[in-house]
């Protein structure tokens, strides 16, 4: 953005410079030419008046000396002709001998009592010429004509010097405009960049991110103030929501625990008449306890969104969770196999343990007897490079494509049956939030040969 603003400033400055300097340069050249023509015309009339008496038979004047002196003083060329166009004196004769200039349009006009001025290119001299031709006359009698001419080289050199001065001034102006443009662009774009960074931080879960209100133009400050107000309100709403979930979970723990204890005491009563109802009530209390625990875990997962963990040895973590769940799996005639492949994943031990516990519990609910539950880590290629994939693979009935797509929704269950280890519909939602909180992603895939492959995609 800074470059675009700077390019705009320089382009506008360049347009203004061209609009100002080109007419100024052309006007200066025209002024120099007009000034030169006026001076030549004045000199020509002075010489005409001075020579008219000599040509009319008065006191003779050395015409050759006159033209030579003028040329020596001014670098101009003077040609004097009689009434028939024959050269009487030439300060820069092209060749020896008398010549006739009657064929020259300016000389013919002067002999016709007209003043002739103009510019033309001289093939003989190889340069441009500015000339003035005036008649030499007494009364109505034309005695001859005088032509004074100057090479345009001097004017062109002076004009070129002036144009170079204008060009230098333009370049200096562009450099100053570039310096001021950089300062102005930074003054405008730095607050915008910081506002963008704050917006990215807010989007990544950092609700404390705020924009800078002390720099930039008033419009950017107003935008930053509006952003900060939105961020404050968003933080208040999210904090209130998380506090509600945490408070509800905390407050429900005590009565649920007391209810479970009372039901267990009633269960000790020798009267077995209501044993089935009591067992159902206890299961329901356990389910509600899991629901509360799930809500609390979900609140904590959302609060820690955006953490950047270190790299964890996966062999040890997978072996540990396999050993922890193996007794329960053995009761169901299920084997748990773990293989970390010597890989390291970017995650924390607490997060991985909690996620694996959820996935293993789900897998044990659906895995048939005499099946194998596999925990393994592999590498996969992605658009951002190589990543680590942690798999929890069961040999159960699996899920359809539609079911796998909806499985991470809160409170969604594939069936209405509630198992012994789960059934609240929060497990996979918690898994997804926990994995995302550390920069990863969770997926459900169809396992080869049937069953479900729950995959945790972690940074390498």
C-alpha positions in Angstrom: 0.0 0.0 0.0 2.9 2.3 0.8 4.3 1.8 -2.7 1.0 2.5 -4.4 0.5 5.7 -2.5 4.1 6.8 -3.2 3.6 6.0 -6.9 0.4 8.1 -6.9 2.2 11.0 -5.3 5.1 10.9 -7.8 2.7 10.5 -10.8 0.7 13.6 -9.7 3.9 15.6 -9.1 5.2 14.6 -12.5 2.0 15.6 -14.2 2.1 19.0 -12.5 5.8 19.5 -13.4 5.1 18.7 -17.0 2.1 21.0 -17.1 4.2 23.8 -15.6 7.6 23.4 -17.1 6.8 22.5 -20.7 4.9 25.7 -21.4 7.6 27.6 -19.5 10.4 26.1 -21.5 8.6 26.8 -24.8 7.7 30.3 -23.8 11.3 31.0 -22.8 12.5 29.9 -26.2 9.9 32.1 -28.0 10.9 35.0 -25.8 14.6 34.6 -26.6 13.8 34.4 -30.3 11.6 37.5 -30.2 14.2 39.4 -28.2 16.9 38.5 -30.7 14.7 39.5 -33.6 13.9 42.9 -32.0 17.6 43.5 -31.4 18.5 42.6 -34.9 15.8 44.8 -36.3 16.9 47.8 -34.2 20.5 47.3 -35.4 19.4 47.0 -39.0 17.5 50.3 -38.9 20.5 52.0 -37.2 22.8 50.8 -39.9 20.3 51.7 -42.6 20.1 55.2 -41.4 23.8 55.5 -41.1 24.5 54.2 -44.6 21.7 56.0 -46.5 23.7 59.2 -46.8 26.8 57.4 -48.2 24.7 55.5 -50.8 22.9 58.7 -51.9 26.2 60.4 -52.9 27.1 62.0 -49.6 30.1 61.4 -47.5 31.6 58.1 -48.5 31.7 55.4 -45.8 33.9 52.3 -45.8 31.1 49.7 -46.0 33.5 46.8 -45.5 34.8 48.3 -42.3 31.3 48.9 -41.0 30.2 45.3 -41.5 33.4 43.9 -40.2 33.2 46.1 -37.0 29.6 45.0 -36.4 30.4 41.3 -36.8 33.4 41.7 -34.5 31.2 43.3 -31.8 28.1 41.1 -32.1 28.9 37.9 -34.0 26.2 38.8 -36.5 26.5 38.7 -40.2 25.7 41.9 -42.2 25.1 42.0 -46.0 24.6 45.3 -47.8 23.3 45.3 -51.4 22.5 48.1 -53.9 19.1 48.6 -55.5 19.7 45.8 -58.0 20.7 43.3 -55.4 24.5 43.3 -56.0 26.5 42.9 -52.8 28.3 46.0 -51.7 29.7 44.6 -48.5 29.5 41.2 -46.7 31.0 40.5 -43.3 31.2 36.8 -44.1 31.5 36.5 -47.9 31.0 32.9 -49.1 33.4 33.4 -52.1 35.5 36.0 -53.8 33.9 38.3 -56.3 30.7 40.1 -56.5 27.4 38.3 -55.9 23.8 39.1 -56.3 21.2 38.5 -53.5 18.1 39.5 -55.4 16.9 35.9 -55.5 16.8 35.9 -51.7 13.1 36.5 -50.6 14.1 38.8 -47.7 16.3 40.9 -49.9 13.6 41.2 -52.6 11.1 42.3 -50.0 13.4 44.9 -48.5 14.1 46.3 -52.0 10.3 46.5 -52.3 10.2 48.8 -49.3 9.1 46.0 -46.9 10.7 44.9 -43.6 11.4 41.1 -43.7 12.0 39.0 -40.6 12.1 35.3 -40.0 14.1 32.1 -39.4 15.3 29.5 -41.8 17.9 26.8 -42.1 21.0 27.6 -44.1 22.3 24.7 -46.0 25.5 26.7 -46.7 26.3 27.3 -43.0 24.6 24.1 -41.8 22.7 26.0 -39.0 19.5 27.8 -38.4 19.4 31.6 -39.1 17.4 34.5 -37.7 17.4 37.4 -40.1 16.1 40.9 -40.6 16.2 42.7 -43.9 15.3 46.5 -44.2 15.5 48.9 -47.1 18.1 51.7 -47.3 16.2 54.7 -48.7 16.0 58.4 -48.8 12.4 59.6 -49.2 10.7 57.4 -51.7 13.9 56.3 -53.3 15.3 52.8 -52.4 19.0 52.9 -52.5 19.6 49.3 -51.4 19.0 46.9 -48.6 20.7 45.6 -45.5 20.3 42.2 -44.0 21.5 41.3 -40.5 21.4 37.6 -39.6 22.4 35.6 -36.5 23.0 31.9 -36.1 20.4 30.3 -33.8 23.2 28.2 -32.2 23.6 30.8 -29.4 19.9 31.0 -28.7 19.6 27.2 -28.8 22.5 26.8 -26.4 20.9 29.3 -24.0 17.6 27.6 -24.4 19.2 24.2 -23.7 20.9 25.5 -20.6 17.5 26.9 -19.4 15.8 23.5 -20.1 18.6 21.7 -18.2 17.9 24.0 -15.3 14.2 23.3 -15.5 15.0 19.5 -15.7 17.3 19.7 -12.7 14.6 21.6 -10.8 12.1 19.0 -11.7 14.3 16.2 -10.6 14.9 17.9 -7.3 11.2 18.4 -6.9 10.5 14.8 -7.6 13.1 13.7 -5.0 11.5 16.0 -2.5 8.1 14.8 -3.4 9.3 11.2 -3.0 10.8 11.9 0.4 7.6 13.7 1.6 5.5 11.0 -0.1 7.3 8.2 1.9 6.7 10.1 5.1 3.1 10.7 4.3 2.5 7.2 3.0 4.0 5.7 6.2 1.9 8.1 8.3 -1.2 6.8 6.6 -0.3 3.1 6.1 1.4 2.2 9.4 -1.8 2.7 11.5 -3.7 0.7 8.8 -1.1 -2.1 9.0 -1.4 -2.1 12.8 -5.2 -2.2 12.5 -4.9 -5.1 10.2 -2.6 -6.9 12.6 -5.0 -6.3 15.5 -7.9 -7.6 13.4 -5.9 -10.8 12.6 -5.1 -11.3 16.2 -8.7 -10.8 17.1 -9.7 -13.3 14.4 -7.1 -15.8 15.8 -8.7 -15.7 19.2 -6.7 -13.0 21.0 -9.6 -10.9 22.4 -7.2 -8.5 24.1 -6.0 -7.2 20.7 -6.4 -3.5 20.2 -5.6 -0.9 17.5 -3.3 2.1 18.0 -5.3 5.3 18.5 -2.4 7.7 18.7 -1.1 7.7 15.1 -2.4 8.4 11.6 -5.0 10.8 10.1 -8.2 11.5 12.0 -10.2 9.1 9.7 -7.9 6.2 10.6 -8.1 7.1 14.3 -11.9 7.0 14.1 -11.8 3.6 12.4 -9.4 2.3 15.0 -11.6 3.6 17.8 -14.6 1.9 16.3 -12.6 -1.4 16.0 -11.5 -1.2 19.6 -15.1 -0.6 20.7 -16.2 -3.7 18.7 -13.3 -5.7 20.2 -14.2 -4.7 23.7 -17.9 -5.6 23.2 -16.9 -8.9 21.6 -14.6 -9.7 24.5 -17.3 -8.9 26.9 -19.8 -11.2 25.1 -17.4 -14.1 24.7 -16.2 -13.8 28.3 -19.8 -13.7 29.6 -20.7 -16.8 27.5 -17.6 -18.7 28.7 -18.2 -17.6 32.3 -21.8 -18.8 32.0 -20.7 -22.2 30.8 -18.0 -22.5 33.4 -20.3 -21.4 36.2 -23.0 -23.7 35.1 -20.6 -26.6 34.9 -19.2 -25.8 38.3 -22.5 -25.3 40.0 -24.0 -28.5 38.6 -21.1 -30.6 39.9 -22.2 -30.5 43.5 -25.9 -31.5 43.2 -25.1 -34.2 40.7 -22.5 -35.6 43.0 -24.8 -35.6 45.9 -27.6 -37.2 43.8 -25.3 -40.0 42.7 -24.3 -40.6 46.3 -27.9 -40.8 47.5 -28.8 -43.2 44.7 -25.9 -45.4 45.6 -27.0 -45.4 49.3 -30.5 -46.4 48.2 -29.0 -49.1 46.1 -27.6 -50.7 49.3 -31.1 -51.1 50.7 -32.0 -54.9 50.6 -35.3 -54.1 49.0 -34.7 -54.8 45.3 -38.1 -53.6 44.1 -36.8 -50.4 42.6 -33.4 -51.6 41.7 -34.0 -51.1 37.9 -35.2 -47.6 38.3 -32.4 -46.7 40.6 -29.8 -48.1 38.1 -31.4 -46.0 35.3 -31.3 -42.9 37.5 -27.7 -43.5 38.3 -26.8 -43.9 34.6 -28.7 -40.7 33.8 -26.7 -38.8 36.5 -23.5 -40.2 35.1 -24.5 -39.0 31.7 -25.3 -35.5 33.0 -22.0 -35.5 34.8 -20.3 -36.2 31.5 -22.3 -33.5 29.8 -21.2 -31.0 32.5 -17.6 -32.1 32.1 -17.9 -31.7 28.4 -19.2 -28.2 28.6 -16.4 -27.2 30.9 -13.8 -28.8 28.7 -15.3 -27.0 25.7 -15.2 -23.7 27.5 -11.6 -24.2 28.4 -10.7 -25.3 24.8 -12.3 -22.1 23.3 -10.4 -19.9 25.9 -7.0 -21.3 24.9 -7.6 -20.8 21.1 -4.4 -19.8 19.3 -1.7 -21.3 21.5 1.6 -22.2 19.9 2.8 -25.5 21.5 6.2 -27.3 21.3 7.0 -30.7 19.7 6.0 -33.8 21.6 7.3 -37.4 21.3 4.3 -39.3 20.0 5.6 -42.8 20.8 5.5 -42.3 24.5 2.1 -40.4 24.4 0.4 -43.1 22.4 1.8 -46.0 24.5 0.7 -44.2 27.7 -2.9 -43.8 26.5 -3.0 -47.4 25.1 -1.9 -48.7 28.5 -4.4 -46.6 30.4 -7.3 -47.9 28.3 -6.2 -51.5 27.9 -7.9 -52.9 31.0 -11.3 -51.7 29.8 -10.6 -52.8 26.3 -9.6 -56.3 27.7 -13.0 -56.6 29.4 -14.5 -56.2 25.9 -12.1 -58.6 24.2 -10.5 -55.7 22.2 -6.8 -55.2 21.7 -5.1 -51.8 21.6 -2.0 -51.4 19.4 0.1 -48.2 19.6 2.9 -47.1 17.3 4.2 -43.5 17.2 6.7 -44.2 14.5 9.4 -42.2 16.2 7.7 -39.0 15.1 7.2 -35.7 16.9 4.0 -33.6 16.7 3.4 -30.0 17.5 1.0 -30.3 20.5 0.9 -30.4 24.3 0.7 -33.6 26.3 -2.5 -32.5 28.1 -4.3 -31.7 24.9 -3.3 -35.0 23.1 -4.2 -37.1 26.2 -7.6 -35.5 26.5 -8.3 -35.8 22.7 -7.1 -39.4 22.6 -9.3 -40.3 25.6 -12.4 -39.0 23.8 -11.6 -40.8 20.6 -10.6 -44.1 22.3 -13.9 -44.0 24.4 -15.9 -43.5 21.2 -14.0 -46.3 19.5 -14.5 -48.8 22.3 -18.3 -48.1 22.3 -18.6 -49.3 18.7 -15.7 -51.7 18.3 -16.8 -55.4 18.2 -15.3 -58.1 20.3 -12.0 -59.7 19.2 -11.2 -56.6 17.1 -8.1 -54.4 17.2 -8.0 -50.6 18.0 -5.0 -49.0 16.4 -3.2 -45.9 17.6 -0.5 -44.8 15.2 1.3 -41.7 13.9 2.2 -41.1 10.2 3.4 -38.2 8.0 1.2 -36.7 5.3 1.8 -34.1 2.6 -0.3 -30.9 2.5 -0.2 -27.6 0.7 1.9 -26.1 3.5 4.4 -29.0 3.6 4.7 -32.2 5.6 2.4 -32.7 8.6 1.9 -35.3 11.3 -1.3 -37.4 11.4 -2.3 -39.3 14.6 -4.8 -42.0 13.8 -7.3 -43.8 16.1 -8.7 -46.7 13.9 -11.4 -49.0 15.0 -13.1 -51.9 13.2 -16.6 -50.9 14.0 -19.5 -50.2 11.7 -18.1 -46.8 10.7 -20.1 -43.7 9.6 -21.5 -42.6 6.3 -20.1 -39.6 4.5 -22.9 -37.4 5.7 -22.5 -38.6 9.3 -18.8 -38.0 9.2 -19.4 -34.4 8.0 -21.8 -33.7 10.9 -20.0 -35.6 13.6 -18.2 -32.6 15.0 -21.4 -30.6 15.6 -22.3 -30.1 19.2 -24.8 -32.5 20.7 -25.0 -34.5 17.4 -25.0 -38.4 17.8 -25.2 -41.0 15.1 -27.9 -42.8 17.1 -30.1 -42.0 20.0 -28.5 -44.8 22.1 -26.3 -43.6 25.0 -23.3 -45.8 25.7 -21.5 -46.4 28.9 -18.5 -44.3 28.0 -20.1 -41.4 26.1 -23.3 -40.3 24.4 -23.6 -36.6 25.2 -22.7 -35.4 21.7 -19.9 -33.1 22.9 -16.9 -35.4 22.6 -16.0 -34.7 19.0 -16.8 -31.0 19.3 -14.4 -30.9 22.2 -11.8 -32.8 20.2 -12.0 -30.4 17.3 -11.8 -27.3 19.6 -8.8 -28.7 21.5 -6.9 -29.6 18.4 -7.7 -26.2 16.7 -6.6 -24.4 19.9 -3.0 -25.6 19.1 -3.0 -25.0 15.4 -4.2 -28.5 14.2 -7.3 -30.0 12.7 -9.4 -33.2 13.3 -11.0 -35.3 10.6 -13.0 -38.5 10.3 -12.2 -40.9 7.5 -13.4 -44.3 6.4 -10.9 -47.0 7.6 -9.8 -49.6 5.2 -11.8 -52.8 5.6 -14.6 -50.9 7.5 -14.6 -49.0 10.6 -13.7 -45.4 11.4 -10.3 -43.6 11.2 -10.3 -40.5 13.5 -7.3 -38.4 12.4 -5.5 -35.6 14.3 -3.5 -33.4 11.9 -0.7 -31.7 13.8 2.2 -29.4 12.8 5.6 -31.0 12.2 
